[in-house]
Amino acid sequence: MTQPPTICAPARKRFGQHFLHDRGVIVRIVAALNPEPGQRVVEIGPGRGALTAALLTALGELDAVEIDRDLVAFLQQRFGSGLRLHSGDALHFDFAALASNGPLRLIGNLPYNIATPLLFRLLGLTGRVQDMLFMLQKEVVARLVAEPGGADYGRLSVAVALRARCDALFDVGPGAFQPPPQVRSAVVRITPHPTLPAAARLQRIDQIVAKAFGQRRKHLANALKGLLTAAQIEAAGIDSSARAETVPVAGFVRLAAQLDRTAVRVDPPPSPAGQLPRPP
């Protein structure tokens, strides 16, 4: 591994860059990942390469996705061929193409402004991702791991729990970064479930969760009006006077099943003569 170049691009606000530099934190992150040679590890947003260097020491080779072209040039010069560097936006990158020889292990200090949409995109890669170890804003991690009844439990908690298991590992202070962010961070391990509900069922559950938490101070009978009646909510084993933040993930799954049972197919009107009906 070559020595790092003496000149590097400054942090850019438009990319939400805060570069990790605390050696102690880096050691804890690598230990938590516990990478083994032969595993396909992908770092998202390597920045100036502080974590990258430690990962390469453990693995010998590594894939990384970086959006900042100046940093791409810097990283290529610093690490050479051991780092398979992909220049592009992680929100649009084809991670599935890297998983042809087995599931990926993803790691990174994610910019706060893309963390949630990127996470859901990655959770859609069923069977292609073994696990993810991410540095996120502490408040986001609290929502990811929240249990029913807590102040942090909400739409994000349920939506992610349907797709993965989340474990908060440790907090990281602003001083571990350059420049220091104005928020605290935390490291979380996210392990996707091996299988997911059918796409139509998952869409139903997401629909109910969004509507329930859209009016979270209302009783479910009011919040879900137009989707389910109070009697149908009760039939799913849920108190219709409860609020969304008290309903466990399994409860939302039962509500979706109740919605499936009561859904009525409406046939389209007859087509004019000589025209084929539109597909459903």
C-alpha positions, 0 to 999 in steps of 0.5 A: 500500500502506498503512502497517502498523497499530501494533497486531498480535496476538502470536505464538500457540503453538497455531498454531506462529507464529514471524514472519519479520522479517529483511529480508535473508532475505526478499530471498533468498526472493523472489529464489529464487521469482523471481515474475513478474506474472500468475503465481498465487502463494499465500502460506501463513501470511502472519503479520504480512506481512513476506514478503507486502509484498515479494511484493506489490511484485513481483507487484501482487497475491497470494493468501494463506491465514491461520488466525489471524483476528486476523491476517486483520483486521490484514493486511486493514487493512495491504494492502487489496484487493491481497491476496486473503486467505482465512481458514482452515486450510491443511490443509483449504483448497481450493487447487485452486479457485485453480488454474482459470486455471493452476498455482499457485506456493506459498510460505510459512514453514510452522509445523513442526507441520503441514508434513509433512501439508500437504506431502503434501496439496499434492503430491496436487494433480497438475497444479495446482501449479507449484512450492513454496518453503517455509521448514521445519525444517532437519532436515526439509529434510535428510530431503527431499533425502537420498540413499540411504545417508545417515543422513537418508534414510528414509520421508519422503525416498522418499515425497516423491521419488516425487512431486517434486524437492526442492532445499535452497537456504539455511539460516536462523537463529533470529534471523530470527524473532520469537519465535526458534524453538529450531531452525534453519530452511531454505528448500527448493524443491519441484517436483512431477513432472508425472505420478505413478504410478497411484494403486494403484501409488503405494499399493503403493510407499508400503506397501512403503516404510512396511514397509521403514523400519518396521524399518529395521535389519533386512534387507529379507528380514525387514522385508518378510516377508509382502509379498515373499520373499527370492527376489522381492526379488532378482528385483527387482534388490535385495539381499535382505540390504540395509537400507531406507536403501540402496535408491534410489527406483527400487528401491522402484518395482521392488519394488512391481512385483514385488508387483503380479506376485505379487498373487493375487485371492481371489474372495469366497465364493458369496452366499446365494440372492437376495443380490447379491455385494458389490462388490470 
